[in-house]
Amino acid sequence: MAIVWKIGSRQWNKERERVAMKPTLDHPLQGVRDYAIKQTSTSKDKKMKFSTSQPSALDPLSSVLDGPDPLSDLLGATDPLSEAVVSTSSRQVMEDSDDADNVVAKNKHSSWEQQRASLLVKFTTTGTLTFTSSFLQPSDSGVVKTQTAITERHRTQGMSGSERIRARLEQLDSLDEISGGTIREVGGLTQEEFTQRLIGLKQELIQSWQSDQRVKALKIAIQCVKLLSLSAPEHFYPHKFALVMEILECLGTLVCQRLRVKSKSDDSPISCSNDIKLEAQEIARNWFYKVASIRELLPRLYLEAALLPCYSLLNSQEGEQALARLSRMIRGIGDPLLAAYARMYVCKVGSEVAPTLTQYMSEGVEDFLQTLKQGLWPEGEADVNMGEDKDTLAARVLSPPLEWMMQCLAQRAPHHVLQSVLRQCEGGEGLGQNLLVAAVLITFPHHFIAQNAIALTHLIAGCSHPGKSQHELLCDLGRCVNQAAPSQHQQLPLLNAVWKLVTKIPDVKDYLSTARIWLEFTAKHFTAVEVNTLLGDVLKHVGSDQSHEQVHYPALLALVSTALTNSPDAQTLFTMNHFQGLLSVFQRDSVSTGDGVTRGVVEALLAHHPGDFTDPTLVQHLLTFCGALHDSINALTTDDEKRQLSQLITSFILQVNFGNDFEQQLDFYVNARAAFSNLDSVLVSLVQCVCQLAMATWGKIHGVHTGKTAAFVRACAAYCFITVPSLAPPVTRLRLYLLSGSVALLNNCLGQGDACMKAAIREVLEVAGSQETSTGNQSVEILCPTVASLASALIATPDPPDVSPPLYLLRGLTNAVRTYPWPKDTDLQALMSISLLHALSAAAQDVLPYHIQSVEGNDTLYGGDPLVKQEAEQLSAVLLQDVLSHIKGLTGIQEKRSGPLTQGLFWCVITWTDLSQTPMMNLAIIVWALVKKHNSSQTVMQMKKAISKRGGHLNDSSLLELAKH
């Protein structure tokens, strides 16, 4: 039987009439699932229960169900993770509320481990070092002699307490006065070799302890501490101190653990309860006697400090007295560097043993200042490292111990003690005053700094001694007041006093870093006028250094970001002349994006600008910044970074709005296309914006173009037609060609619309061969709806005047679909062919189903010429043959794919063909048989109902007869 397609005439007016609604008692979800009535407990959420005695006003659609609505269970169901989430969230809230008061302190203060790690990193050397010890013999390295340990352990058994003490002291005297034998010295060591030798001694100490050689372990610790008696080279002393303290703390831990075992108390810290054995107390005293017998001050002081936790076995008051005594003993150390780090360690141990005591800390700070007044380097000139002078080196190596002491003091001391330290700053002089002021700013609580901010500003102004520079002190002060604001009556005097010092900073780089911090303070607590004044001063400083202007771009960008982020009145700030002048400094070719500041400025501008960008100057600045971000993309840029930059630039483009000045808006889009040519997603947004601009023009003139507006919309269409080919994804090009063509046709730009539609037809083949549609599912999801939309648009698109036969564009799309070698494992060609059957049949109607405003369709152009219908029927017959052949070829496991195809083809047949003609009725019966063969009985019943309803609505006897088959 020859395949033919005879198109019937659609009765548009009758089809558009609303179908009369009839009441029904069938619930649309009935039969989907059987639901049992569930009994609910009173402890859970109450649900509606269905019973035989229901109120008369109940929804008739619900009364026929055997249970509740199938969707109601989902609403009443409890998320299995909800209870855990609520529990975790509530617990987290409680923890956050408990720790809220300690957040600032934790962020500002560092732990001992952090401090030690900082010393190891900051203070290094490239010179040679000297190592002195009696444990340098190769035969002793890593070897532990157990015979001595056995004698040592058993010789004191059976003795009384006083005899044991005497025996231990005699043993110490017999060991070369704790010197451990012959002292050897090795020179010419590098820093790594020096460190490795100390690590080796630590391992030897642990091995000696494990083999019960307590005295040897003590000797190793003593000799390690003796290394601290030599301060040279000064720039390496903090590093050496950190290494030795690790060994010292290792010995203190081993002693405390042994005493804990002896006292049979595993709880930490060591308990001093009444049931502690006398033996543990004797051992503790024995250790203190051993340490007290050390003749040199430095080892005796450090070792007793390391064993301070053991005083809890004896008497806590005795430990507090020992702590004060150790603090005063440090006064006997003549070298200020050695004394400073000794005080640092004593404060560390004291804060753990007696956390409530602060008197010895205050005295230590005062002693520290006194030692600096007497001379810094008593043994001569300091070792200068890497070009540092004496004063700079002194400030660098003495800052860590002072800051640690001040940190311990600030955490525990009451307010009046902190005030006394501030008075010491006022009475200080030289390097001591400089270091003390710097330590106060770094370690004291923010609220205390804010209360005394003006006094501290005067102190900073008087700190002329080399040490921490004035701009660094001002930066520290600014960070504090940004965290805790001074009282309102102090804010303006503080800003005036500080800015007088800031303007005198000679180096522009230091000036900008300081100005940024105080600009944050100004933006938070003052109006945009004050911010603009400060920015004017910044411009003066930068203008005086124009030769290096580009070097300061990151700092200037940080200023812009700071002002926008912290200003409560960003809208006024955008209108300020100095803010605009600061933005005008930047040039696109010179803006650096490596530090992320440029991106931060763009994000701040977009986030804080109220509404759309309407100022051309500001738009140009933002275009410069975004252009710099675009230019930073290279081969090493990840896809995620490109996506983030594209989203940021797109956000900027969407916020630009020049109101009714459509020409300026289009000029901006042209400049943006040139600036962001490497980001496809940005170009896509630009094409969409231009289409929206053309539609806005169409809306303004209500679809009736003048000569000027017609030229403008043609320029918009040309913009889109030129931009779309530069995009890489063919799917995107297809969709944008379709969008641009539709907009062009609506604006009566027939030539441009025709060109876009032709390009869209060509892109169908590009999409079919692209990687994006490499699999069958992707092909169906992408191409089918897109081709259907394109075919729908072509129905109302008029043919070009110089083409023959009619339906030129639809015939081109049909040929493209039929000639491409589609994969055999997909139904893509059949689905698109069915869509084209709909489009061709609609295009052949005497009156098209829809028209484009102000555009004459083919029904008007051809005036009912039978050639149009004849051309559509010929093309449709070929497509029908392709679809039937494809369905016939689906056999075996692929036969299940025939169901959707037969349904779609059947609806197309009964919708568009003339069933009054015998060939078409026979075709409908054949396709209906295929539907019943390849679909479920339930689907067939639903389709029968739909056919009957359509036949009754249109009074079509053919449909009613077909429903009976």
TIDRENMI-989710 format. One record per residue (C-alpha): residue in one letter; y negated, z, x negated. Coordinates in steps of 0.25 Angstrom, whole numbers, padded with zeros to 4 digits, always signed. Example, Ala and Ser with C-alpha at 12.3 -4.5 7.8 and 13.67 -1.06 7.14 Angstrom:
REM TIDRENMI-989710
A+0018+0031-0049;S+0004+0029-0055;
This chain:
REM TIDRENMI-989710
M+0000+0000+0000;A-0013-0004-0005;I-0023+0008-0008;V-0036+0006+0000;W-0048+0015+0003;K-0056+0013+0015;I-0068+0022+0016;G-0072+0027+0030;S-0086+0031+0035;R-0089+0045+0034;Q-0097+0052+0046;W-0106+0060+0038;N-0114+0066+0050;K-0101+0070+0057;E-0095+0076+0045;R-0107+0084+0042;E-0106+0091+0056;R-0102+0105+0055;V-0087+0108+0059;A-0086+0117+0071;M-0081+0131+0067;K-0070+0137+0075;P-0066+0151+0074;T-0053+0155+0067;L-0044+0166+0066;D-0037+0161+0053;H-0042+0169+0041;P-0044+0159+0029;L-0036+0168+0020;Q-0025+0171+0029;G-0011+0168+0024;V-0016+0168+0009;R-0009+0181+0007;D-0003+0192+0015;Y-0010+0205+0013;A-0004+0219+0016;I-0013+0230+0021;K-0015+0240+0010;Q-0016+0255+0012;T-0028+0260+0004;S-0030+0274+0000;T-0043+0282+0003;S-0046+0284-0012;K-0048+0269-0014;D-0059+0260-0008;K-0057+0259+0007;K-0052+0245+0013;M-0052+0239+0026;K-0038+0241+0033;F-0033+0231+0043;S-0025+0237+0054;T-0021+0233+0068;S-0033+0240+0075;Q-0044+0232+0069;P-0058+0231+0075;S-0061+0220+0085;A-0073+0215+0076;L-0064+0212+0064;D-0065+0198+0058;P-0056+0189+0065;L-0052+0182+0052;S-0047+0195+0046;S-0039+0200+0058;V-0028+0189+0056;L-0025+0194+0042;D-0014+0204+0039;G-0022+0211+0029;P-0036+0211+0023;D-0044+0199+0017;P-0036+0194+0005;L-0049+0196-0003;S-0051+0210+0001;D-0041+0215-0008;L-0048+0210-0020;L-0061+0217-0016;G-0053+0230-0014;A-0045+0229-0026;T-0048+0238-0038;D-0050+0232-0051;P-0039+0238-0060;L-0049+0239-0071;S-0060+0245-0063;E-0056+0260-0065;A-0055+0258-0080;V-0068+0251-0081;V-0075+0262-0072;S-0069+0273-0081;T-0072+0266-0094;S-0086+0263-0089;S-0089+0278-0084;R-0083+0283-0097;Q-0092+0274-0105;V-0104+0278-0097;M-0101+0293-0100;E-0100+0290-0115;D-0112+0282-0115;S-0120+0293-0108;D-0115+0303-0118;D-0118+0295-0130;A-0132+0290-0125;D-0140+0301-0133;N-0133+0298-0146;V-0135+0283-0146;V-0148+0282-0154;A-0143+0292-0164;K-0130+0285-0166;N-0137+0272-0168;K-0148+0278-0178;H-0139+0287-0186;S-0127+0282-0195;S-0114+0290-0198;W-0110+0294-0212;E-0100+0283-0213;Q-0111+0273-0209;Q-0121+0279-0219;R-0110+0279-0230;A-0107+0264-0227;S-0122+0261-0228;L-0123+0267-0242;L-0111+0259-0247;V-0117+0246-0242;K-0132+0248-0245;F-0131+0254-0259;T-0123+0245-0269;T-0124+0241-0283;T-0121+0229-0292;G-0122+0237-0305;T-0111+0245-0313;L-0107+0259-0310;T-0101+0271-0317;F-0090+0279-0312;T-0086+0293-0317;S-0074+0301-0314;S-0062+0307-0320;F-0052+0300-0311;L-0053+0286-0318;Q-0040+0286-0326;P-0031+0275-0321;S-0019+0285-0322;D-0026+0294-0312;S-0030+0283-0302;G-0022+0285-0289;V-0012+0294-0296;V-0011+0308-0290;K-0003+0319-0298;T+0004+0328-0288;Q+0009+0338-0298;T-0005+0344-0300;A-0006+0345-0285;I+0007+0353-0283;T+0002+0363-0294;E-0012+0364-0287;R-0006+0366-0273;H+0005+0377-0277;R-0003+0385-0288;T-0011+0392-0278;Q+0000+0396-0269;G+0002+0411-0268;M-0012+0414-0273;S-0022+0422-0265;G-0035+0415-0260;S-0044+0420-0272;E-0033+0416-0282;R-0032+0402-0276;I-0047+0400-0277;R-0046+0405-0292;A-0035+0395-0295;R-0042+0383-0289;L-0055+0386-0296;E-0047+0387-0309;Q-0040+0374-0306;L-0054+0367-0304;D-0059+0373-0317;S-0047+0368-0325;L-0049+0353-0320;D-0061+0350-0329;E-0071+0356-0320;I-0068+0347-0309;S-0070+0335-0317;G-0056+0330-0316;G-0054+0327-0331;T-0061+0317-0340;I-0073+0311-0334;R-0073+0295-0336;E-0084+0286-0333;V-0082+0271-0329;G-0094+0262-0329;G-0097+0248-0326;L-0091+0249-0312;T-0096+0240-0300;Q-0099+0246-0287;E-0085+0241-0282;E-0078+0247-0293;F-0085+0260-0292;T-0082+0261-0277;Q-0067+0258-0280;R-0066+0270-0290;L-0072+0279-0279;I-0062+0274-0269;G-0051+0276-0279;L-0056+0291-0281;K-0056+0293-0266;Q-0041+0288-0265;E-0038+0297-0277;L-0044+0309-0270;I-0036+0307-0258;Q-0023+0305-0266;S-0026+0318-0274;W-0029+0325-0261;Q-0016+0320-0254;S-0008+0325-0267;D-0014+0339-0266;Q-0023+0337-0278;R-0035+0343-0272;V-0043+0346-0285;K-0041+0332-0289;A-0047+0327-0276;L-0059+0336-0278;K-0061+0331-0292;I-0061+0317-0287;A-0072+0320-0277;I-0080+0328-0287;Q-0080+0317-0296;C-0084+0307-0285;V-0096+0316-0281;K-0100+0316-0296;L-0103+0301-0295;L-0114+0305-0286;S-0121+0313-0297;L-0126+0300-0304;S-0136+0293-0295;A-0137+0280-0303;P-0137+0269-0299;E-0145+0274-0287;H-0144+0262-0278;F-0128+0264-0279;Y-0129+0279-0277;P-0128+0279-0261;H-0116+0270-0262;K-0109+0279-0272;F-0112+0291-0263;A-0106+0285-0251;L-0093+0282-0259;V-0092+0296-0265;M-0095+0303-0251;E-0082+0295-0246;I-0074+0302-0256;L-0080+0316-0254;E-0078+0315-0239;C-0064+0311-0242;L-0062+0324-0249;G-0069+0332-0239;T-0060+0326-0228;L-0047+0329-0236;V-0052+0344-0238;C-0055+0346-0223;Q-0042+0340-0219;R-0034+0349-0228;L-0042+0361-0222;R-0039+0356-0208;V-0024+0355-0211;K-0024+0369-0218;S-0031+0375-0206;K-0022+0368-0196;S-0033+0363-0188;D-0033+0348-0186;D-0045+0348-0177;S-0058+0342-0183;P-0067+0347-0188;I-0061+0359-0195;S-0060+0371-0187;C-0064+0385-0191;S-0056+0393-0181;N-0050+0406-0184;D-0036+0401-0186;I-0039+0393-0198;K-0030+0397-0209;L-0036+0405-0221;E-0029+0394-0230;A-0039+0383-0225;Q-0051+0392-0228;E-0046+0395-0242;I-0044+0380-0245;A-0058+0377-0239;R-0064+0388-0248;N-0056+0383-0260;W-0062+0369-0258;F-0076+0375-0258;Y-0073+0383-0270;K-0069+0371-0277;V-0081+0363-0274;A-0090+0375-0277;S-0084+0375-0291;I-0089+0361-0294;R-0100+0362-0304;E-0108+0350-0301;L-0118+0350-0290;L-0115+0337-0284;P-0100+0337-0282;R-0101+0351-0277;L-0111+0348-0267;Y-0104+0336-0262;L-0090+0342-0261;E-0095+0354-0254;A-0102+0345-0244;A-0089+0337-0242;L-0082+0350-0239;L-0092+0356-0230;P-0083+0354-0217;C-0073+0364-0223;Y-0083+0375-0222;S-0079+0375-0207;L-0066+0382-0211;L-0074+0394-0217;N-0087+0396-0210;S-0096+0386-0204;Q-0109+0394-0208;E-0104+0393-0222;G-0103+0378-0221;E-0117+0377-0216;Q-0122+0386-0227;A-0115+0377-0237;L-0122+0365-0231;A-0135+0371-0233;R-0131+0375-0247;L-0127+0361-0250;S-0140+0355-0245;R-0148+0364-0255;M-0138+0361-0266;I-0143+0347-0266;R-0156+0352-0271;G-0149+0353-0284;I-0147+0338-0286;G-0158+0332-0294;D-0156+0318-0291;P-0163+0314-0277;L-0153+0303-0274;L-0141+0312-0277;A-0147+0324-0268;A-0150+0314-0257;Y-0136+0309-0255;A-0130+0323-0257;R-0139+0328-0245;M-0134+0316-0238;Y-0120+0320-0239;V-0123+0335-0236;C-0130+0331-0223;K-0118+0322-0219;V-0108+0334-0221;G-0118+0344-0215;S-0120+0336-0202;E-0105+0336-0200;V-0103+0351-0204;A-0115+0357-0198;P-0121+0347-0188;T-0132+0357-0183;L-0138+0361-0197;T-0150+0353-0201;Q-0158+0362-0210;Y-0151+0357-0223;M-0154+0343-0219;S-0169+0346-0217;E-0168+0353-0231;G-0161+0341-0237;V-0172+0331-0232;E-0183+0340-0238;D-0175+0341-0251;F-0173+0326-0251;L-0188+0324-0250;Q-0191+0334-0261;T-0181+0327-0271;L-0189+0314-0269;K-0202+0321-0273;Q-0196+0326-0286;G-0192+0312-0291;L-0182+0302-0287;W-0175+0298-0299;P-0174+0310-0308;E-0165+0303-0318;G-0175+0291-0321;E-0177+0278-0315;A-0168+0274-0303;D-0158+0263-0304;V-0165+0250-0298;N-0156+0241-0291;M-0159+0227-0286;G-0174+0228-0289;E-0176+0241-0281;D-0187+0250-0287;K-0185+0265-0287;D-0191+0269-0274;T-0184+0258-0266;L-0171+0262-0272;A-0174+0277-0269;A-0177+0274-0255;R-0165+0266-0253;V-0155+0276-0259;L-0162+0289-0253;S-0163+0284-0239;P-0148+0285-0235;P-0147+0300-0238;L-0160+0304-0232;E-0158+0296-0219;W-0144+0302-0218;M-0150+0316-0219;M-0161+0313-0209;Q-0150+0307-0200;C-0142+0320-0200;L-0155+0328-0198;A-0160+0319-0186;Q-0146+0321-0179;R-0147+0336-0179;A-0160+0342-0182;P-0170+0346-0171;H-0183+0340-0168;H-0191+0350-0177;V-0183+0346-0189;L-0185+0332-0187;Q-0200+0335-0186;S-0199+0343-0199;V-0193+0330-0206;L-0204+0322-0201;R-0214+0332-0207;Q-0207+0330-0220;C-0210+0315-0219;E-0224+0318-0217;G-0224+0327-0229;G-0216+0318-0238;E-0221+0308-0248;G-0216+0296-0256;L-0201+0291-0255;G-0197+0304-0248;Q-0206+0302-0236;N-0203+0287-0235;L-0188+0290-0235;L-0189+0302-0225;V-0198+0294-0215;A-0188+0282-0216;A-0176+0292-0213;V-0183+0298-0201;L-0186+0285-0195;I-0171+0281-0197;T-0164+0294-0193;F-0173+0302-0184;P-0171+0301-0168;H-0179+0289-0162;H-0187+0299-0153;F-0191+0307-0164;I-0196+0295-0172;A-0204+0291-0159;Q-0210+0304-0157;N-0215+0304-0172;A-0218+0289-0173;I-0232+0290-0176;A-0230+0300-0187;L-0219+0292-0193;T-0228+0280-0193;H-0239+0288-0201;L-0227+0292-0211;I-0223+0278-0212;A-0237+0274-0216;G-0237+0284-0227;C-0224+0280-0233;S-0229+0272-0245;H-0218+0276-0255;P-0208+0265-0258;G-0196+0267-0250;K-0193+0262-0236;S-0204+0252-0233;Q-0215+0255-0222;H-0210+0243-0213;E-0196+0249-0213;L-0201+0262-0209;L-0209+0256-0198;C-0197+0248-0193;D-0189+0261-0193;L-0200+0268-0185;G-0200+0256-0175;R-0186+0256-0172;C-0186+0271-0169;V-0198+0270-0159;N-0191+0257-0153;Q-0180+0266-0149;A-0188+0278-0145;A-0202+0275-0140;P-0213+0285-0144;S-0221+0291-0133;Q-0231+0282-0126;H-0244+0288-0132;Q-0238+0286-0146;Q-0234+0271-0145;L-0247+0264-0147;P-0252+0273-0159;L-0238+0271-0165;L-0239+0256-0164;N-0253+0255-0169;A-0249+0264-0181;V-0236+0257-0184;W-0242+0243-0183;K-0253+0246-0193;L-0242+0248-0203;V-0234+0236-0198;T-0246+0227-0200;K-0247+0231-0215;I-0233+0228-0219;P-0235+0217-0229;D-0222+0209-0228;V-0221+0200-0216;K-0206+0202-0215;D-0207+0217-0215;Y-0219+0216-0205;L-0211+0208-0195;S-0199+0217-0195;T-0207+0229-0193;A-0216+0222-0182;R-0203+0218-0174;I-0199+0233-0173;W-0213+0238-0168;L-0214+0225-0159;E-0202+0231-0152;F-0209+0244-0150;T-0222+0237-0146;A-0215+0228-0136;K-0208+0240-0130;H-0220+0249-0128;F-0232+0240-0127;T-0236+0228-0119;A-0236+0213-0123;V-0250+0214-0128;E-0246+0224-0140;V-0234+0215-0143;N-0243+0203-0144;T-0252+0211-0153;L-0241+0214-0163;L-0236+0200-0162;G-0250+0195-0166;D-0249+0204-0179;V-0235+0198-0182;L-0241+0184-0181;K-0252+0188-0191;H-0242+0193-0201;V-0233+0181-0199;G-0245+0171-0200;S-0249+0177-0213;D-0236+0173-0219;Q-0234+0159-0213;S-0227+0154-0226;H-0215+0163-0222;E-0216+0162-0207;Q-0203+0156-0205;V-0196+0168-0213;H-0201+0177-0202;Y-0196+0170-0190;P-0184+0179-0188;A-0193+0191-0188;L-0203+0185-0179;L-0192+0181-0169;A-0188+0195-0169;L-0202+0199-0165;V-0202+0190-0153;S-0188+0195-0149;T-0193+0209-0150;A-0205+0207-0142;L-0198+0200-0131;T-0186+0210-0131;N-0195+0222-0130;S-0207+0218-0123;P-0207+0223-0108;D-0217+0212-0104;A-0211+0199-0110;Q-0219+0190-0101;T-0232+0195-0106;L-0227+0194-0120;F-0224+0179-0119;T-0239+0176-0116;M-0244+0184-0128;N-0251+0175-0139;H-0245+0182-0151;F-0231+0181-0145;Q-0232+0166-0142;G-0238+0165-0156;L-0226+0172-0162;L-0217+0162-0155;S-0225+0150-0160;V-0222+0154-0175;F-0208+0149-0174;Q-0204+0135-0177;R-0190+0130-0173;D-0186+0124-0186;S-0189+0137-0193;V-0183+0147-0183;S-0171+0154-0188;T-0159+0158-0179;G-0150+0164-0189;D-0154+0178-0186;G-0153+0177-0171;V-0168+0181-0169;T-0171+0167-0163;R-0161+0168-0152;G-0165+0182-0149;V-0179+0178-0147;V-0175+0167-0137;E-0166+0177-0130;A-0178+0187-0129;L-0188+0176-0124;L-0178+0171-0114;A-0174+0185-0109;H-0188+0191-0109;H-0196+0180-0104;P-0199+0181-0089;G-0195+0169-0081;D-0196+0155-0086;F-0203+0150-0099;T-0215+0142-0094;D-0224+0144-0107;P-0223+0131-0115;T-0226+0138-0128;L-0215+0149-0126;V-0205+0138-0122;Q-0208+0130-0135;H-0205+0143-0143;L-0192+0145-0136;L-0189+0131-0138;T-0191+0133-0153;F-0182+0145-0153;C-0171+0139-0145;G-0172+0127-0154;A-0170+0135-0166;L-0157+0141-0159;H-0152+0127-0156;D-0155+0123-0171;S-0147+0134-0176;I-0134+0129-0170;N-0125+0123-0181;A-0110+0120-0184;L-0108+0135-0186;T-0113+0139-0172;T-0102+0144-0163;D-0101+0138-0149;D-0104+0152-0143;E-0117+0152-0151;K-0121+0138-0146;R-0118+0143-0131;Q-0127+0155-0133;L-0138+0147-0139;S-0136+0137-0128;Q-0137+0147-0117;L-0150+0153-0123;I-0157+0140-0125;T-0153+0136-0110;S-0158+0149-0105;F-0172+0145-0112;I-0172+0131-0106;L-0169+0136-0092;Q-0180+0146-0093;V-0191+0135-0096;N-0199+0132-0084;F-0212+0124-0084;G-0213+0125-0069;N-0218+0112-0063;D-0221+0105-0076;F-0208+0097-0076;E-0213+0088-0087;Q-0214+0100-0097;Q-0201+0105-0092;L-0194+0092-0096;D-0202+0091-0109;F-0196+0105-0112;Y-0182+0100-0109;V-0184+0088-0118;N-0188+0097-0129;A-0176+0106-0126;R-0166+0095-0127;A-0171+0091-0141;A-0170+0105-0145;F-0156+0109-0140;S-0149+0096-0142;N-0136+0103-0148;L-0133+0112-0136;D-0127+0105-0125;S-0128+0116-0115;V-0143+0116-0117;L-0144+0101-0115;V-0136+0103-0102;S-0146+0113-0097;L-0157+0104-0101;V-0151+0093-0093;Q-0149+0102-0081;C-0164+0107-0082;V-0169+0093-0082;C-0161+0089-0070;Q-0167+0102-0064;L-0181+0098-0068;A-0179+0084-0061;M-0174+0091-0048;A-0186+0100-0049;T-0195+0088-0049;W-0187+0082-0038;G-0189+0095-0030;K-0204+0095-0033;I-0207+0081-0027;H-0196+0083-0016;G-0188+0071-0021;V-0200+0061-0020;H-0204+0057-0035;T-0217+0052-0040;G-0218+0043-0052;K-0220+0055-0061;T-0209+0063-0056;A-0200+0051-0055;A-0203+0049-0070;F-0200+0063-0073;V-0187+0064-0066;R-0183+0051-0073;A-0186+0058-0086;C-0177+0070-0082;A-0166+0060-0079;A-0168+0054-0093;Y-0168+0067-0100;C-0154+0070-0094;F-0148+0057-0096;I-0152+0058-0111;T-0148+0072-0113;V-0134+0072-0106;P-0128+0062-0117;S-0130+0072-0128;L-0121+0082-0122;A-0107+0084-0128;P-0098+0088-0116;P-0096+0075-0107;V-0093+0084-0095;T-0108+0090-0096;R-0113+0076-0098;L-0106+0071-0085;R-0111+0083-0077;L-0126+0081-0082;Y-0126+0066-0080;L-0121+0069-0066;L-0132+0079-0064;S-0143+0071-0070;G-0139+0059-0062;S-0140+0066-0049;V-0153+0072-0053;A-0159+0058-0057;L-0154+0052-0044;L-0160+0063-0035;N-0173+0060-0042;N-0171+0045-0039;C-0169+0042-0054;L-0159+0031-0051;G-0158+0025-0064;Q-0156+0038-0072;G-0146+0043-0061;D-0138+0031-0062;A-0137+0032-0077;C-0133+0047-0076;M-0122+0043-0066;K-0117+0032-0075;A-0117+0042-0087;A-0109+0052-0079;I-0098+0042-0075;R-0097+0039-0090;E-0096+0054-0093;V-0084+0055-0084;L-0075+0048-0094;E-0081+0056-0106;V-0078+0069-0098;A-0063+0064-0096;G-0061+0061-0111;S-0068+0074-0116;Q-0061+0086-0121;E-0067+0095-0110;T-0058+0088-0100;S-0046+0087-0109;T-0037+0095-0099;G-0034+0091-0085;N-0039+0104-0079;Q-0053+0102-0086;S-0053+0087-0082;V-0052+0091-0067;E-0062+0102-0068;I-0072+0095-0075;L-0071+0080-0071;C-0067+0081-0056;P-0079+0088-0051;T-0089+0081-0060;V-0083+0067-0056;A-0084+0071-0041;S-0098+0075-0043;L-0102+0062-0050;A-0095+0054-0039;S-0102+0062-0028;A-0116+0059-0035;L-0112+0044-0036;I-0111+0043-0021;A-0126+0045-0020;T-0129+0037-0032;P-0134+0023-0029;D-0129+0012-0037;P-0137+0005-0047;P-0144-0007-0041;D-0138-0017-0051;V-0123-0014-0050;S-0112-0020-0041;P-0103-0017-0034;P-0108-0004-0028;L-0104+0010-0031;Y-0106+0007-0046;L-0106+0022-0051;L-0094+0026-0042;R-0087+0014-0047;G-0090+0018-0061;L-0085+0032-0059;T-0072+0027-0053;N-0069+0018-0064;A-0072+0029-0074;V-0062+0038-0067;R-0051+0027-0065;T-0052+0021-0079;Y-0051+0034-0088;P-0037+0038-0092;W-0036+0051-0086;P-0025+0061-0090;K-0012+0059-0082;D-0010+0074-0081;T-0023+0077-0072;D-0028+0073-0058;L-0042+0070-0063;Q-0042+0055-0060;A-0037+0057-0046;L-0046+0068-0043;M-0058+0060-0048;S-0053+0048-0040;I-0053+0056-0027;S-0067+0061-0030;L-0071+0046-0032;L-0064+0042-0019;H-0074+0052-0012;A-0086+0047-0019;L-0083+0032-0017;S-0080+0034-0002;A-0093+0042+0000;A-0101+0031-0008;A-0095+0020+0002;Q-0100+0027+0014;D-0111+0020+0022;V-0119+0033+0021;L-0117+0041+0009;P-0114+0056+0011;Y-0126+0060+0003;H-0138+0053-0004;I-0148+0057-0015;Q-0162+0059-0010;S-0171+0047-0012;V-0160+0039-0018;E-0153+0028-0010;G-0138+0028-0010;N-0128+0017-0010;D-0127+0017+0005;T-0141+0013+0006;L-0141+0004-0006;Y-0129-0004-0002;G-0133-0003+0013;G-0118-0001+0018;D-0113-0013+0009;P-0098-0014+0011;L-0096-0016-0004;V-0099-0002-0006;K-0088+0003+0003;Q-0078-0008-0003;E-0081-0004-0017;A-0079+0011-0014;E-0065+0008-0007;Q-0061-0001-0019;L-0064+0010-0029;S-0058+0021-0020;A-0045+0013-0018;V-0043+0012-0033;L-0045+0027-0034;L-0036+0030-0022;Q-0025+0022-0029;D-0027+0031-0042;V-0026+0044-0035;L-0014+0040-0027;S-0007+0035-0040;H-0010+0048-0047;I-0005+0056-0035;K+0008+0048-0035;G+0010+0050-0050;L+0010+0065-0049;T+0024+0069-0049;G+0033+0080-0053;I+0025+0092-0058;Q+0012+0085-0056;E+0014+0082-0041;K+0007+0096-0038;R-0006+0090-0043;S-0005+0080-0031;G-0009+0090-0021;P-0024+0091-0023;L-0025+0076-0026;T-0019+0072-0013;Q-0028+0082-0005;G-0040+0076-0012;L-0036+0062-0009;F-0032+0065+0005;W-0046+0071+0008;C-0053+0059+0002;V-0045+0049+0010;I-0047+0056+0024;T-0062+0059+0020;W-0066+0045+0016;T-0057+0034+0021;D-0056+0027+0034;L-0043+0033+0040;S-0045+0024+0052;Q-0040+0013+0043;T-0025+0012+0042;P-0024+0011+0026;M-0033+0024+0025;M-0025+0031+0035;N-0012+0028+0028;L-0018+0032+0015;A-0022+0045+0021;I-0008+0047+0027;I-0002+0044+0013;V-0012+0054+0006;W-0009+0065+0017;A+0006+0063+0014;L+0003+0066-0001;V-0005+0078+0003;K+0006+0084+0011;K+0016+0081+0000;H+0008+0087-0012;N+0001+0099-0005;S+0006+0112+0002;S+0008+0113+0017;Q-0003+0123+0019;T-0013+0113+0012;V-0008+0102+0021;M-0011+0110+0033;Q-0025+0114+0029;M-0028+0099+0026;K-0022+0095+0040;K-0032+0105+0046;A-0043+0099+0038;I-0040+0085+0042;S-0039+0089+0057;K-0053+0096+0056;R-0059+0084+0049;G-0053+0074+0059;G-0058+0082+0071;H-0072+0084+0066;L-0073+0069+0063;N-0065+0064+0075;D-0056+0057+0065;S-0043+0053+0072;S-0037+0048+0059;L-0039+0062+0052;L-0033+0069+0064;E-0021+0059+0064;L-0019+0061+0049;A-0019+0076+0051;K-0006+0075+0059;H+0002+0068+0048;
